[in-house]
Amino acid sequence: LAVAEKGGKLAMLSAWGSTETSPLATQVHFHIERAGVIGLPVPGCELKLVPSAAKLEVRVRGPNVTPGYYKRDDLTRAAFDEEGFYRIGDALKLADPADPSRGLTFDGRIAEDFKLTTGTWVHVGAVRMKLIAAGNPLIQDAVITGHDRDEVGALVFLSPAAKDLAPEAIRAKLAAALASLAADPGGSSMHPVRALIMAEPPSIDTNEITDKGYINQRAVLEHRAAMVEKLYAGAPGVIRL
């Protein structure tokens, strides 16, 4: 659109970090061709990439990183490795494996990934985004389930686009979304085979959603443990392939 309307490309800017890295650890300071690139470490900040299953866990060290958590030595010890790098819980990868100067891209949350009983890793961020895309525009967000189980599932939060549809139509569309994901190449860890629609939206009071609007996968799974059991028990309302 920029080329068509302005005759040239718009500059895309991006950065990555957390509250503990006050506030960023990487930044884009060069032209990028696509969204998703988070740049390179800012001056004085170091990143370490550590193999974790099929991903690269990123750890951060620098003067911008918090020294620890107030009156919580246990959390501080767990948050840093033996070299003083902060375990932020994210995975990154090179935007261009042949040229590190082209920056890094976000590759999901290591802390959210889990294994099925088959021993196969489920990369939650990728599965979640595929499900939301397949269920567009009905799915506002989803929480991926399956830790220590043999199948991937999902707790689904509907978007406002679903409010004018009959429940049967919504279920049919979500079943079609599950079927379309199953038809794509990849194993059972790449897509959910069952889903359950949540009647209540994620709650900020129970930390299910952050003040920045992000869904907290772990908090939802803990707060709605009964819904997860219902999902795998095949109770009424569960959508299955």
C-alpha atoms as an extended CHARMM CRD file, in Angstrom:
* protein
*
       241  EXT
         1         1  LEU       CA              0.0000000000        0.0000000000        0.0000000000  PROA      1               0.0000000000
         2         2  ALA       CA              2.8400000000        2.3860000000        0.8170000000  PROA      2               0.0000000000
         3         3  VAL       CA              4.4730000000        1.7690000000       -2.5530000000  PROA      3               0.0000000000
         4         4  ALA       CA              1.1520000000        2.1960000000       -4.3690000000  PROA      4               0.0000000000
         5         5  GLU       CA              0.1080000000        5.3640000000       -2.5300000000  PROA      5               0.0000000000
         6         6  LYS       CA              3.4070000000        7.0580000000       -1.6780000000  PROA      6               0.0000000000
         7         7  GLY       CA              5.8170000000        5.6060000000       -4.1970000000  PROA      7               0.0000000000
         8         8  GLY       CA              8.0610000000        4.2130000000       -1.4750000000  PROA      8               0.0000000000
         9         9  LYS       CA              8.1600000000        1.9010000000        1.5280000000  PROA      9               0.0000000000
        10        10  LEU       CA              7.3620000000        2.9090000000        5.0820000000  PROA      10              0.0000000000
        11        11  ALA       CA              9.9700000000        2.2980000000        7.7550000000  PROA      11              0.0000000000
        12        12  MET       CA              8.9270000000       -0.4140000000       10.1970000000  PROA      12              0.0000000000
        13        13  LEU       CA             10.2470000000       -0.0700000000       13.7350000000  PROA      13              0.0000000000
        14        14  SER       CA             10.2140000000       -2.7060000000       16.4400000000  PROA      14              0.0000000000
        15        15  ALA       CA             11.7690000000       -3.6400000000       19.7730000000  PROA      15              0.0000000000
        16        16  TRP       CA             11.6450000000       -6.4780000000       22.2840000000  PROA      16              0.0000000000
        17        17  GLY       CA             12.0170000000       -6.7360000000       26.0380000000  PROA      17              0.0000000000
        18        18  SER       CA             10.0740000000       -6.9000000000       29.2820000000  PROA      18              0.0000000000
        19        19  THR       CA              9.5110000000       -4.9210000000       32.4630000000  PROA      19              0.0000000000
        20        20  GLU       CA             12.6220000000       -6.6190000000       33.8740000000  PROA      20              0.0000000000
        21        21  THR       CA             14.7570000000       -5.3280000000       30.9800000000  PROA      21              0.0000000000
        22        22  SER       CA             13.5070000000       -1.7580000000       31.5380000000  PROA      22              0.0000000000
        23        23  PRO       CA             12.0840000000       -1.6270000000       28.9820000000  PROA      23              0.0000000000
        24        24  LEU       CA             13.8480000000       -3.0970000000       25.9340000000  PROA      24              0.0000000000
        25        25  ALA       CA             16.7300000000       -5.4100000000       25.0920000000  PROA      25              0.0000000000
        26        26  THR       CA             16.6530000000       -5.2970000000       21.2890000000  PROA      26              0.0000000000
        27        27  GLN       CA             15.6740000000       -2.6740000000       18.7410000000  PROA      27              0.0000000000
        28        28  VAL       CA             15.3560000000       -2.3640000000       14.9730000000  PROA      28              0.0000000000
        29        29  HSD       CA             17.6300000000        0.4030000000       13.6900000000  PROA      29              0.0000000000
        30        30  PHE       CA             17.7640000000       -0.6850000000       10.0470000000  PROA      30              0.0000000000
        31        31  HSD       CA             15.3600000000       -1.3200000000        7.1820000000  PROA      31              0.0000000000
        32        32  ILE       CA             13.3430000000       -4.5440000000        7.5040000000  PROA      32              0.0000000000
        33        33  GLU       CA             11.3130000000       -6.2110000000        4.7880000000  PROA      33              0.0000000000
        34        34  ARG       CA              8.6670000000       -7.8190000000        6.9950000000  PROA      34              0.0000000000
        35        35  ALA       CA              7.0040000000       -7.5090000000       10.3680000000  PROA      35              0.0000000000
        36        36  GLY       CA              8.2170000000       -9.7730000000       13.1430000000  PROA      36              0.0000000000
        37        37  VAL       CA             11.8880000000       -8.8150000000       13.1790000000  PROA      37              0.0000000000
        38        38  ILE       CA             12.8160000000       -7.4350000000       16.6070000000  PROA      38              0.0000000000
        39        39  GLY       CA             16.2690000000       -6.1340000000       15.7260000000  PROA      39              0.0000000000
        40        40  LEU       CA             19.5890000000       -6.5610000000       17.5170000000  PROA      40              0.0000000000
        41        41  PRO       CA             20.7550000000       -6.0260000000       21.1270000000  PROA      41              0.0000000000
        42        42  VAL       CA             20.8100000000       -2.4000000000       22.2270000000  PROA      42              0.0000000000
        43        43  PRO       CA             24.2280000000       -0.9640000000       23.2600000000  PROA      43              0.0000000000
        44        44  GLY       CA             25.5280000000       -2.5370000000       26.4550000000  PROA      44              0.0000000000
        45        45  CYS       CA             23.0280000000       -5.4100000000       26.3920000000  PROA      45              0.0000000000
        46        46  GLU       CA             23.9750000000       -9.0330000000       25.6960000000  PROA      46              0.0000000000
        47        47  LEU       CA             21.8130000000      -11.9190000000       24.5190000000  PROA      47              0.0000000000
        48        48  LYS       CA             22.6120000000      -15.6100000000       24.9020000000  PROA      48              0.0000000000
        49        49  LEU       CA             20.7650000000      -18.2330000000       22.8450000000  PROA      49              0.0000000000
        50        50  VAL       CA             20.5220000000      -21.6270000000       24.5300000000  PROA      50              0.0000000000
        51        51  PRO       CA             19.1420000000      -24.7530000000       22.7730000000  PROA      51              0.0000000000
        52        52  SER       CA             15.8090000000      -25.8150000000       24.2950000000  PROA      52              0.0000000000
        53        53  ALA       CA             14.0410000000      -28.6960000000       22.5380000000  PROA      53              0.0000000000
        54        54  ALA       CA             13.7080000000      -27.4890000000       18.9330000000  PROA      54              0.0000000000
        55        55  LYS       CA             14.0560000000      -23.8120000000       19.8410000000  PROA      55              0.0000000000
        56        56  LEU       CA             16.6230000000      -21.3170000000       21.0820000000  PROA      56              0.0000000000
        57        57  GLU       CA             15.8520000000      -19.9130000000       24.5250000000  PROA      57              0.0000000000
        58        58  VAL       CA             17.0950000000      -16.3430000000       24.8820000000  PROA      58              0.0000000000
        59        59  ARG       CA             18.6850000000      -14.9630000000       28.0540000000  PROA      59              0.0000000000
        60        60  VAL       CA             19.5770000000      -11.3200000000       28.7060000000  PROA      60              0.0000000000
        61        61  ARG       CA             22.3970000000       -9.5560000000       30.5610000000  PROA      61              0.0000000000
        62        62  GLY       CA             23.1270000000       -5.8430000000       30.8590000000  PROA      62              0.0000000000
        63        63  PRO       CA             22.8640000000       -2.7080000000       33.0240000000  PROA      63              0.0000000000
        64        64  ASN       CA             19.2110000000       -2.3660000000       31.9910000000  PROA      64              0.0000000000
        65        65  VAL       CA             18.2630000000       -5.7300000000       33.5300000000  PROA      65              0.0000000000
        66        66  THR       CA             16.7650000000       -5.8220000000       37.0290000000  PROA      66              0.0000000000
        67        67  PRO       CA             19.0980000000       -7.1510000000       39.7460000000  PROA      67              0.0000000000
        68        68  GLY       CA             16.2600000000       -9.2310000000       41.2020000000  PROA      68              0.0000000000
        69        69  TYR       CA             12.8310000000       -9.3370000000       42.8040000000  PROA      69              0.0000000000
        70        70  TYR       CA             12.0720000000       -7.3690000000       45.9620000000  PROA      70              0.0000000000
        71        71  LYS       CA             12.2780000000       -9.5950000000       49.0650000000  PROA      71              0.0000000000
        72        72  ARG       CA             12.0070000000      -12.7510000000       46.8970000000  PROA      72              0.0000000000
        73        73  ASP       CA             15.4290000000      -14.3640000000       46.8400000000  PROA      73              0.0000000000
        74        74  ASP       CA             13.8580000000      -17.6060000000       45.6210000000  PROA      74              0.0000000000
        75        75  LEU       CA             12.4740000000      -15.9200000000       42.4950000000  PROA      75              0.0000000000
        76        76  THR       CA             15.7530000000      -14.0830000000       41.9150000000  PROA      76              0.0000000000
        77        77  ARG       CA             17.8020000000      -17.2940000000       42.0630000000  PROA      77              0.0000000000
        78        78  ALA       CA             15.4640000000      -19.0100000000       39.6070000000  PROA      78              0.0000000000
        79        79  ALA       CA             15.4260000000      -16.0400000000       37.2340000000  PROA      79              0.0000000000
        80        80  PHE       CA             19.1680000000      -15.9110000000       36.5140000000  PROA      80              0.0000000000
        81        81  ASP       CA             21.5970000000      -18.5070000000       35.1910000000  PROA      81              0.0000000000
        82        82  GLU       CA             25.1420000000      -19.1780000000       36.4420000000  PROA      82              0.0000000000
        83        83  GLU       CA             26.5510000000      -16.4030000000       34.2180000000  PROA      83              0.0000000000
        84        84  GLY       CA             24.1080000000      -13.7760000000       35.4110000000  PROA      84              0.0000000000
        85        85  PHE       CA             21.8320000000      -13.8570000000       32.3540000000  PROA      85              0.0000000000
        86        86  TYR       CA             18.1260000000      -13.2350000000       33.0190000000  PROA      86              0.0000000000
        87        87  ARG       CA             15.8700000000      -16.1030000000       31.9540000000  PROA      87              0.0000000000
        88        88  ILE       CA             13.1330000000      -14.1140000000       30.2490000000  PROA      88              0.0000000000
        89        89  GLY       CA             11.2630000000      -17.2260000000       29.0800000000  PROA      89              0.0000000000
        90        90  ASP       CA             11.1450000000      -16.3870000000       25.3630000000  PROA      90              0.0000000000
        91        91  ALA       CA             12.6070000000      -18.0640000000       22.2890000000  PROA      91              0.0000000000
        92        92  LEU       CA             14.2420000000      -16.1670000000       19.4360000000  PROA      92              0.0000000000
        93        93  LYS       CA             15.7150000000      -17.1420000000       16.0930000000  PROA      93              0.0000000000
        94        94  LEU       CA             17.7810000000      -15.4250000000       13.4160000000  PROA      94              0.0000000000
        95        95  ALA       CA             15.7550000000      -13.6200000000       10.7720000000  PROA      95              0.0000000000
        96        96  ASP       CA             18.3810000000      -14.7730000000        8.2570000000  PROA      96              0.0000000000
        97        97  PRO       CA             20.4510000000      -17.7650000000        9.4810000000  PROA      97              0.0000000000
        98        98  ALA       CA             23.2040000000      -16.8200000000        7.0110000000  PROA      98              0.0000000000
        99        99  ASP       CA             23.4580000000      -13.2030000000        8.2410000000  PROA      99              0.0000000000
       100       100  PRO       CA             23.0250000000      -12.4420000000       11.9780000000  PROA      100             0.0000000000
       101       101  SER       CA             23.2410000000       -8.6890000000       11.2710000000  PROA      101             0.0000000000
       102       102  ARG       CA             19.7210000000       -8.8530000000        9.8280000000  PROA      102             0.0000000000
       103       103  GLY       CA             18.3260000000       -9.2890000000       13.3210000000  PROA      103             0.0000000000
       104       104  LEU       CA             16.2590000000      -11.7060000000       15.3490000000  PROA      104             0.0000000000
       105       105  THR       CA             12.6140000000      -12.7380000000       15.3350000000  PROA      105             0.0000000000
       106       106  PHE       CA             10.3630000000      -13.7670000000       18.2050000000  PROA      106             0.0000000000
       107       107  ASP       CA              9.7580000000      -17.5390000000       18.3220000000  PROA      107             0.0000000000
       108       108  GLY       CA              7.2610000000      -18.0110000000       21.1390000000  PROA      108             0.0000000000
       109       109  ARG       CA              7.3520000000      -18.5070000000       24.8890000000  PROA      109             0.0000000000
       110       110  ILE       CA              9.5640000000      -21.3200000000       26.1850000000  PROA      110             0.0000000000
       111       111  ALA       CA              7.6880000000      -21.1120000000       29.4930000000  PROA      111             0.0000000000
       112       112  GLU       CA              4.3830000000      -21.9810000000       27.7710000000  PROA      112             0.0000000000
       113       113  ASP       CA              5.5860000000      -24.9420000000       25.6950000000  PROA      113             0.0000000000
       114       114  PHE       CA              4.9020000000      -28.4500000000       26.9550000000  PROA      114             0.0000000000
       115       115  LYS       CA              5.2300000000      -32.1300000000       26.0520000000  PROA      115             0.0000000000
       116       116  LEU       CA              2.4980000000      -34.5810000000       25.1650000000  PROA      116             0.0000000000
       117       117  THR       CA              2.5990000000      -38.0710000000       26.6770000000  PROA      117             0.0000000000
       118       118  THR       CA              4.2260000000      -39.1520000000       23.4050000000  PROA      118             0.0000000000
       119       119  GLY       CA              7.2510000000      -37.0330000000       24.3430000000  PROA      119             0.0000000000
       120       120  THR       CA              6.5740000000      -34.5830000000       21.5020000000  PROA      120             0.0000000000
       121       121  TRP       CA              6.9600000000      -30.8790000000       22.2200000000  PROA      121             0.0000000000
       122       122  VAL       CA              4.0100000000      -28.5640000000       21.5910000000  PROA      122             0.0000000000
       123       123  HSD       CA              5.0330000000      -25.0180000000       20.7000000000  PROA      123             0.0000000000
       124       124  VAL       CA              2.0910000000      -23.1490000000       22.1380000000  PROA      124             0.0000000000
       125       125  GLY       CA              2.5800000000      -19.7910000000       20.4160000000  PROA      125             0.0000000000
       126       126  ALA       CA              2.6310000000      -21.2750000000       16.9190000000  PROA      126             0.0000000000
       127       127  VAL       CA             -0.3480000000      -23.5750000000       17.5480000000  PROA      127             0.0000000000
       128       128  ARG       CA             -2.3590000000      -20.7430000000       19.1060000000  PROA      128             0.0000000000
       129       129  MET       CA             -1.7570000000      -18.3740000000       16.1800000000  PROA      129             0.0000000000
       130       130  LYS       CA             -2.6590000000      -21.0620000000       13.6230000000  PROA      130             0.0000000000
       131       131  LEU       CA             -5.9140000000      -21.7880000000       15.4460000000  PROA      131             0.0000000000
       132       132  ILE       CA             -6.8720000000      -18.0970000000       15.6770000000  PROA      132             0.0000000000
       133       133  ALA       CA             -6.1480000000      -17.6600000000       11.9580000000  PROA      133             0.0000000000
       134       134  ALA       CA             -8.1310000000      -20.7680000000       11.0050000000  PROA      134             0.0000000000
       135       135  GLY       CA            -11.0890000000      -19.6080000000       13.1090000000  PROA      135             0.0000000000
       136       136  ASN       CA            -11.0010000000      -16.0110000000       11.8740000000  PROA      136             0.0000000000
       137       137  PRO       CA            -13.0360000000      -13.9270000000       12.6290000000  PROA      137             0.0000000000
       138       138  LEU       CA            -14.7710000000      -15.9590000000       15.3500000000  PROA      138             0.0000000000
       139       139  ILE       CA            -11.8380000000      -16.5760000000       17.7040000000  PROA      139             0.0000000000
       140       140  GLN       CA            -10.6510000000      -13.6550000000       19.8150000000  PROA      140             0.0000000000
       141       141  ASP       CA             -8.0330000000      -15.7370000000       21.6160000000  PROA      141             0.0000000000
       142       142  ALA       CA             -7.2870000000      -19.2860000000       22.7110000000  PROA      142             0.0000000000
       143       143  VAL       CA             -5.3780000000      -21.1710000000       25.3700000000  PROA      143             0.0000000000
       144       144  ILE       CA             -3.6670000000      -24.3610000000       24.2420000000  PROA      144             0.0000000000
       145       145  THR       CA             -3.9540000000      -27.4730000000       26.4220000000  PROA      145             0.0000000000
       146       146  GLY       CA             -2.4110000000      -30.9350000000       26.4450000000  PROA      146             0.0000000000
       147       147  HSD       CA              0.3810000000      -31.0290000000       29.0280000000  PROA      147             0.0000000000
       148       148  ASP       CA              0.9480000000      -34.7040000000       29.9590000000  PROA      148             0.0000000000
       149       149  ARG       CA             -1.9700000000      -35.7450000000       27.7400000000  PROA      149             0.0000000000
       150       150  ASP       CA             -1.9990000000      -37.4960000000       24.3820000000  PROA      150             0.0000000000
       151       151  GLU       CA             -3.8320000000      -34.8100000000       22.3930000000  PROA      151             0.0000000000
       152       152  VAL       CA             -3.6460000000      -31.0600000000       21.9200000000  PROA      152             0.0000000000
       153       153  GLY       CA             -6.7820000000      -29.1300000000       22.8090000000  PROA      153             0.0000000000
       154       154  ALA       CA             -7.9000000000      -25.5260000000       23.1640000000  PROA      154             0.0000000000
       155       155  LEU       CA            -10.0340000000      -23.3350000000       25.3760000000  PROA      155             0.0000000000
       156       156  VAL       CA            -11.5670000000      -20.8310000000       22.9690000000  PROA      156             0.0000000000
       157       157  PHE       CA            -12.6260000000      -17.2470000000       23.6610000000  PROA      157             0.0000000000
       158       158  LEU       CA            -15.0080000000      -15.9630000000       21.0020000000  PROA      158             0.0000000000
       159       159  SER       CA            -14.7560000000      -12.5410000000       19.3680000000  PROA      159             0.0000000000
       160       160  PRO       CA            -17.6070000000      -10.0200000000       19.0050000000  PROA      160             0.0000000000
       161       161  ALA       CA            -18.0750000000      -11.3420000000       15.4420000000  PROA      161             0.0000000000
       162       162  ALA       CA            -19.6770000000      -14.4520000000       16.9280000000  PROA      162             0.0000000000
       163       163  LYS       CA            -22.4360000000      -12.6660000000       18.8310000000  PROA      163             0.0000000000
       164       164  ASP       CA            -24.9350000000      -12.7210000000       15.9540000000  PROA      164             0.0000000000
       165       165  LEU       CA            -24.4330000000      -16.3950000000       15.0920000000  PROA      165             0.0000000000
       166       166  ALA       CA            -26.4220000000      -19.3200000000       16.4310000000  PROA      166             0.0000000000
       167       167  PRO       CA            -24.5000000000      -21.6900000000       18.7290000000  PROA      167             0.0000000000
       168       168  GLU       CA            -24.8040000000      -24.4970000000       16.1750000000  PROA      168             0.0000000000
       169       169  ALA       CA            -23.2720000000      -22.3140000000       13.4640000000  PROA      169             0.0000000000
       170       170  ILE       CA            -20.3860000000      -21.3350000000       15.7200000000  PROA      170             0.0000000000
       171       171  ARG       CA            -19.6750000000      -24.9520000000       16.5960000000  PROA      171             0.0000000000
       172       172  ALA       CA            -19.7740000000      -25.9520000000       12.9370000000  PROA      172             0.0000000000
       173       173  LYS       CA            -17.3240000000      -23.2070000000       11.9770000000  PROA      173             0.0000000000
       174       174  LEU       CA            -14.9390000000      -24.1180000000       14.7790000000  PROA      174             0.0000000000
       175       175  ALA       CA            -15.1240000000      -27.7990000000       13.8230000000  PROA      175             0.0000000000
       176       176  ALA       CA            -14.2670000000      -26.7880000000       10.2540000000  PROA      176             0.0000000000
       177       177  ALA       CA            -11.3010000000      -24.7750000000       11.5700000000  PROA      177             0.0000000000
       178       178  LEU       CA             -9.9940000000      -27.8340000000       13.4560000000  PROA      178             0.0000000000
       179       179  ALA       CA            -10.4130000000      -29.9560000000       10.3350000000  PROA      179             0.0000000000
       180       180  SER       CA             -8.5460000000      -27.4640000000        8.1610000000  PROA      180             0.0000000000
       181       181  LEU       CA             -5.6020000000      -27.4540000000       10.5780000000  PROA      181             0.0000000000
       182       182  ALA       CA             -5.5520000000      -31.2580000000       10.6680000000  PROA      182             0.0000000000
       183       183  ALA       CA             -5.3170000000      -31.3190000000        6.8720000000  PROA      183             0.0000000000
       184       184  ASP       CA             -2.0540000000      -29.3300000000        6.9220000000  PROA      184             0.0000000000
       185       185  PRO       CA              1.2480000000      -31.2280000000        6.9200000000  PROA      185             0.0000000000
       186       186  GLY       CA              2.6310000000      -31.9130000000       10.3830000000  PROA      186             0.0000000000
       187       187  GLY       CA              2.0810000000      -34.2090000000       13.3060000000  PROA      187             0.0000000000
       188       188  SER       CA             -0.4430000000      -34.2700000000       16.1230000000  PROA      188             0.0000000000
       189       189  SER       CA              1.5280000000      -31.6890000000       18.1110000000  PROA      189             0.0000000000
       190       190  MET       CA              0.9160000000      -29.0310000000       15.4530000000  PROA      190             0.0000000000
       191       191  HSD       CA             -2.8350000000      -28.5650000000       15.8860000000  PROA      191             0.0000000000
       192       192  PRO       CA             -5.6660000000      -29.0460000000       18.4230000000  PROA      192             0.0000000000
       193       193  VAL       CA             -8.1230000000      -31.8820000000       17.8790000000  PROA      193             0.0000000000
       194       194  ARG       CA            -10.6660000000      -30.7370000000       20.4620000000  PROA      194             0.0000000000
       195       195  ALA       CA            -11.9280000000      -27.3760000000       21.6620000000  PROA      195             0.0000000000
       196       196  LEU       CA            -14.2650000000      -25.9540000000       24.2760000000  PROA      196             0.0000000000
       197       197  ILE       CA            -15.8730000000      -22.5140000000       24.0530000000  PROA      197             0.0000000000
       198       198  MET       CA            -15.5250000000      -20.3810000000       27.1770000000  PROA      198             0.0000000000
       199       199  ALA       CA            -18.6950000000      -18.6640000000       28.3270000000  PROA      199             0.0000000000
       200       200  GLU       CA            -16.7470000000      -16.1160000000       30.4000000000  PROA      200             0.0000000000
       201       201  PRO       CA            -14.0100000000      -13.8870000000       28.9360000000  PROA      201             0.0000000000
       202       202  PRO       CA            -10.5260000000      -13.9340000000       30.4710000000  PROA      202             0.0000000000
       203       203  SER       CA            -10.4420000000      -12.0020000000       33.7400000000  PROA      203             0.0000000000
       204       204  ILE       CA             -7.8690000000       -9.3730000000       34.6580000000  PROA      204             0.0000000000
       205       205  ASP       CA             -8.7870000000       -9.8680000000       38.3360000000  PROA      205             0.0000000000
       206       206  THR       CA             -7.5210000000      -13.4620000000       38.2820000000  PROA      206             0.0000000000
       207       207  ASN       CA             -4.4890000000      -12.5450000000       36.1600000000  PROA      207             0.0000000000
       208       208  GLU       CA             -5.9110000000      -14.3970000000       33.1400000000  PROA      208             0.0000000000
       209       209  ILE       CA             -5.2360000000      -11.3040000000       31.0910000000  PROA      209             0.0000000000
       210       210  THR       CA             -2.4920000000       -8.7830000000       31.7450000000  PROA      210             0.0000000000
       211       211  ASP       CA             -2.8940000000       -5.0270000000       32.0250000000  PROA      211             0.0000000000
       212       212  LYS       CA             -1.3370000000       -4.8620000000       28.5480000000  PROA      212             0.0000000000
       213       213  GLY       CA             -4.1010000000       -7.0410000000       27.1330000000  PROA      213             0.0000000000
       214       214  TYR       CA             -2.1310000000      -10.2670000000       26.6880000000  PROA      214             0.0000000000
       215       215  ILE       CA             -3.6680000000      -13.5720000000       27.6940000000  PROA      215             0.0000000000
       216       216  ASN       CA             -1.8260000000      -15.4230000000       30.4530000000  PROA      216             0.0000000000
       217       217  GLN       CA             -1.8670000000      -19.0610000000       29.3380000000  PROA      217             0.0000000000
       218       218  ARG       CA             -0.7190000000      -20.4800000000       32.6690000000  PROA      218             0.0000000000
       219       219  ALA       CA             -3.2010000000      -18.4760000000       34.7410000000  PROA      219             0.0000000000
       220       220  VAL       CA             -6.1020000000      -19.5070000000       32.5070000000  PROA      220             0.0000000000
       221       221  LEU       CA             -5.1230000000      -23.1760000000       32.7400000000  PROA      221             0.0000000000
       222       222  GLU       CA             -4.8670000000      -22.9660000000       36.5340000000  PROA      222             0.0000000000
       223       223  HSD       CA             -8.0550000000      -20.9620000000       37.0450000000  PROA      223             0.0000000000
       224       224  ARG       CA            -10.0630000000      -23.0920000000       34.6100000000  PROA      224             0.0000000000
       225       225  ALA       CA             -8.6580000000      -26.5100000000       35.4800000000  PROA      225             0.0000000000
       226       226  ALA       CA            -12.2100000000      -27.8790000000       35.6470000000  PROA      226             0.0000000000
       227       227  MET       CA            -12.7800000000      -26.7490000000       32.0490000000  PROA      227             0.0000000000
       228       228  VAL       CA             -9.6240000000      -28.5470000000       30.9410000000  PROA      228             0.0000000000
       229       229  GLU       CA            -10.8760000000      -31.7410000000       32.5980000000  PROA      229             0.0000000000
       230       230  LYS       CA            -14.2190000000      -31.2840000000       30.8770000000  PROA      230             0.0000000000
       231       231  LEU       CA            -12.4460000000      -30.8000000000       27.5430000000  PROA      231             0.0000000000
       232       232  TYR       CA            -10.6440000000      -34.1460000000       27.8190000000  PROA      232             0.0000000000
       233       233  ALA       CA            -13.5740000000      -36.0170000000       29.3520000000  PROA      233             0.0000000000
       234       234  GLY       CA            -15.5660000000      -35.4650000000       26.1790000000  PROA      234             0.0000000000
       235       235  ALA       CA            -18.3510000000      -33.6970000000       28.0650000000  PROA      235             0.0000000000
       236       236  PRO       CA            -21.2540000000      -32.0750000000       26.2250000000  PROA      236             0.0000000000
       237       237  GLY       CA            -20.1580000000      -28.9440000000       24.4210000000  PROA      237             0.0000000000
       238       238  VAL       CA            -16.7170000000      -30.2320000000       23.4360000000  PROA      238             0.0000000000
       239       239  ILE       CA            -15.9660000000      -29.8030000000       19.7220000000  PROA      239             0.0000000000
       240       240  ARG       CA            -13.9210000000      -32.6810000000       18.2850000000  PROA      240             0.0000000000
       241       241  LEU       CA            -12.5920000000      -33.7190000000       14.9210000000  PROA      241             0.0000000000
